[in-house]
């Protein structure tokens, strides 16, 4: 998607020239969490969690989506997260919640 093209507008070329900066200052819209990888995608705006965790990701959790770490009745499944993620990042996670409305 972010490949330069000869027929690109000046606006698009400006975006391409600054894509690294744009990515640093943005985060994904997680929505209901069904399409966002918990460890690999940038859902908090801090970069992928796999780059800042303090322990290896167990293979059983590696490909989990954000929704897999969320319980609609009680919130985040901290028992899967607390020892792996630094406190400041846990605070960011705690401030987020999922929109659990089913997609059509």
N, C-alpha and C positions, 0 to 999 in steps of 0.2 A: 504494500500500500504506500509506503514512503519512499518509493524509488523515483529518482528524477526522470523527467520526460522532457523532450525538446519542445512540446506544445503546451507545457504547463504555464499557467498565469503567473504574473509577478507575485501575487498573494501566495499561491501554492509554493513557489520557489522560496519565498520568505519563510514559510512554515518548514519546508524541508531543510533549509539552512539552519534552523533553530530547533530541530526536533529533539535533540538531546536536552536542551534547556526546558522545553515544553514537558517532556516526560518527567523530569525531576520535580516539577511543580504541579503535577497532576496525580490524580488517583482514579481508579476504576469506579464506575457505578456498580455496586454489588447487587442491588435490588434484592431478590429473594435468595441469592447465593447458590442457585442451582447450576450456574454456568461459570462460576468463578473458582479457580483453584486456590485453596486456602494458603498453601505454602509458597506457590510460585507466582501468583498474580499480585499486583500492587493495589490491594483494596484499602489500604490505610494511608497511602501517599508517602510511606517511608521506604519503599522498595519492597521486593519480595521478602516474606518472612524467612524463607530458607537461607537468606544471606545474613540474618542477624540472630538466629536462634543459638542457644547455648549448648544444645545437645543434638545429636543426629536425629533425623526424622525416622521413626520406625517404618519399615516397608509397608506395614498394614495401614499407615496413615498418609503415605507419600502422595497419593493421587486423590485425596479427599477434596471435595468441594467445600465452600464456606458453609453451606447448609448442613453438611455432615458434622460440623462442629457446633451446631445450634440446636437447642431443644426449645420448641415453641412454648412449652409450659414454664420453663425456668431460665431460659437464656443460654449463654455460652456454656459449653461442656468443659469447664475449667480443669477437670481431672485429666483431660487429654492435653492440656496446654500449659499449665502453670509452671512446670519445671523446665520447659524448653524455651520459654519466651521471657526476655528481660522485663522487669517491673514497669518501666516507662511505656513499653509496647503493650503490655497487658492493660494498662490504664487506657490507652488509645482504643484497644479492642473493646473494653468494657463500655466505652462511650458510644459504641455502634450497636445497632440492632438490625435485624433483617426484616424486610417487608415480606411477611409470610403468605400473602394473598396468592392463591393459585393462579398460574398463567392460563390463559384461554388457548 
